[in-house]
Amino acid sequence: MKKLIIISFALIALVIAPQLQALAAPEAAENIVESISIAPDSDFVAKPVDWAFGFQRSASPLDDLIEGFHNYLLWWISGITVFVMALMGYIVVKFSRKRNKTPNKFTHNTMVEIVWTVIPIIIVIMIIVPSMRVLYTIDHLEESDLTLKVTGYQWYWGYEFPDYGVEEFESRLLPEDEMKEGDLRLLEVDQPLYLPINKDIRVILTSDPNGVIHSWGIPSLKFKRDSIPGRINEGWIRVDEEGVYYGQCYELCGPDHAFMPVKIIAVSEEKFNQWLISKGGNPAGIEAETQPASEEAPQEESQAAPQEETENIEGEQ
Ligand SMILES: [Cu+2]
């Protein structure tokens, strides 16, 4: 009887505790600036499709390099696989107990050993040289037009444009009940990331210091890089075409790993600047803001979009 009472108390506590916790928890801080909706001038959508084979259609200057290396590697892999399978088949048939009643007992053959050492070394060199070319090209840029900072959280992404004073905003999976007709399940987010086309974008990545390793990847932009707590990783993106680009977290990071998609909307520089302003940023750069009036502000390529145009777009909402 005593046991029964204790068990029922424990059960009640289990049910009530989360409710109390929910009451006590402070409400999630909302992002101050609402996203404005700016549509790209193209209906290109880079997304996964059913029964696709090979790469997603891409819009990155790295296409030829990366896809070319992938195809090149595929030839080597296929050749080696076919060769090994054929050799095994040959051995199984030729040296079966039936056909080969008294097996040979020799253990060494200098010629064979030289061949199976030298040929693999040549193959590895044939693979290493082009692979290094790809690695160094995608590694980092000496000069870039702007910097994007990506932070991985459990389980959503934070984006920041330090050059333009755009403070970090969160990009979370859009709940299914908020999805509209045509939205992609598990790929839509509440606040997409806008990027300008034809700009060299330096991407720096890190994770929440108390968090875990994630990987920020967008297949059609040929970008995938780990974001690691306490470290900065670097890479670069250049978007050739306006459109919508979907990506995901590519490092198994925990229970909500599958629910932290990436949505990028690539637009013209003018529209990107409008978006920057809507996020509280300054398209002329933060230096322009803080410098005394007497000194000339550094002239950047990007200029603020006309103010009235921005207001129009905001008014439409
Ligand atoms: Cu993750």
Boltz pocket constraint, residues with backbone or C-beta under 6 A from the ligand:
constraints:
  - pocket:
      binder: B
      contacts: [[A, 152], [A, 153], [A, 155], [A, 213], [A, 214], [A, 215], [A, 249], [A, 250], [A, 251], [A, 252], [A, 253], [A, 254], [A, 256], [A, 257], [A, 260]]
      max_distance: 6.0
